[in-house]
Amino acid sequence: YIVDSVISKCPTNALSLNDDDTLAVDNRNCVRCMHCLNVMTKALSPGDDKGVTILIGGKRTLKIGDTMGTVVIPFMKLETEEDYEQLQELAENIIDFWAENALEHERCGETIDRIGLVNFLEGIDVDVDPNMITKPRQQRPLNEGVVK
């Protein structure tokens, strides 16, 4: 059950089964899709950190299909009043930048595609982070890149 319903469905292969049948999570490759937590609600639980991951630009459309938003804030703690004020300031920066730079009837994700993610991040005053992703990472096959 664990292999078929949980491990094989991890989009980045961040889950594996140890020799003692415990589940190992490779946090570096985990994109926090939450599938494993949703399937194994009693065996797994999220950490004690409370916060948000912010994705911008996702949409549902019939022409090209669903698009996932870009992760612009991989994780922001929300524990103090200052944290909430920082989140509100970020939201205001995003809305202001989008309102000033978007074309008529252009969605935020379309603006990001048009001007580029780096320009968007500079506009909202957010530093680039390697955990900002536009789609889940794919793990390379083990034999790829091996010189024979």
ZIDA-V733921 format. One record per residue. N is the residue number from 1. OMEGA is omega in whole degrees, -180 to 180 (* if undefined). NEAR is the number of other ideal C-beta (glycine too) atoms within 12 Angstrom. Layout:
BEGIN
N;OMEGA;NEAR, N;OMEGA;NEAR
END
This chain:
BEGIN
1;-177;14, 2;-179;22, 3;-176;15, 4;-173;11, 5;-175;16, 6;-173;28, 7;-177;26, 8;-179;17, 9;177;22, 10;-174;34, 11;-178;23, 12;-177;26, 13;-179;24, 14;-179;26, 15;175;33, 16;-179;23, 17;178;18, 18;179;12, 19;-180;7, 20;178;7, 21;172;13, 22;-178;13, 23;177;23, 24;180;22, 25;175;28, 26;-175;18, 27;-179;15, 28;-179;14, 29;-179;23, 30;178;31, 31;175;32, 32;178;31, 33;176;25, 34;-180;19, 35;-177;23, 36;179;31, 37;180;21, 38;-178;17, 39;-176;23, 40;-172;22, 41;-179;13, 42;-178;8, 43;-178;18, 44;174;21, 45;178;13, 46;-179;18, 47;-178;14, 48;180;8, 49;177;14, 50;-179;15, 51;-177;21, 52;166;23, 53;-175;28, 54;174;30, 55;180;28, 56;170;35, 57;178;30, 58;177;22, 59;178;22, 60;-178;13, 61;-179;12, 62;-174;7, 63;-176;8, 64;-179;11, 65;-178;10, 66;174;14, 67;178;22, 68;176;20, 69;177;27, 70;177;34, 71;179;32, 72;174;38, 73;-178;31, 74;175;24, 75;176;25, 76;179;28, 77;176;19, 78;-178;21, 79;-177;15, 80;178;13, 81;178;10, 82;179;13, 83;180;20, 84;177;18, 85;177;14, 86;177;23, 87;179;24, 88;178;17, 89;177;18, 90;179;25, 91;178;23, 92;177;16, 93;-179;25, 94;-179;33, 95;180;19, 96;-179;17, 97;-180;26, 98;-180;26, 99;-179;17, 100;-170;15, 101;-178;23, 102;172;24, 103;-179;15, 104;180;9, 105;-180;8, 106;178;18, 107;-176;21, 108;179;34, 109;177;29, 110;176;25, 111;178;29, 112;178;35, 113;-176;23, 114;-175;18, 115;-179;24, 116;-177;16, 117;-178;27, 118;178;17, 119;178;17, 120;-179;31, 121;176;26, 122;-179;18, 123;180;26, 124;176;32, 125;177;17, 126;179;28, 127;179;14, 128;-180;21, 129;-180;19, 130;178;10, 131;175;25, 132;-174;28, 133;175;27, 134;175;22, 135;-180;19, 136;179;21, 137;177;23, 138;178;15, 139;-180;19, 140;174;12, 141;-176;9, 142;-176;8, 143;-179;8, 144;178;9, 145;179;8, 146;179;8, 147;-179;5, 148;*;4
END
